[in-house]
Amino acid sequence: INISSHKMRRFDVTVDFVPETNLQAAFDLLRALVRASDYALHDQEPYIVVSQITGNYTRVLIGVWTTQQKWQATRVHFLPHLKYAYDQHGIK
């Protein structure tokens, strides 16, 4: 697939959460960040899926839809905002 020919593109990131994490709270906060973002497409729900569970962590794949033109800016801006928000809410 020629990704550059599509108008929409998904920025994917994998996040590991400790077993004690309230995943619903983490997912709700993520959705709120996407709704507030100038880079994400608001008519597309973020892709959030648990991809692995171990005794040490729960791995979650997060996909945020954006435009082809804003993909790089989304990547640069979204990760620090996500980390800051999770830190502020005690999500590990």
Disulfide bonds with the S-S distance in Angstrom:
none
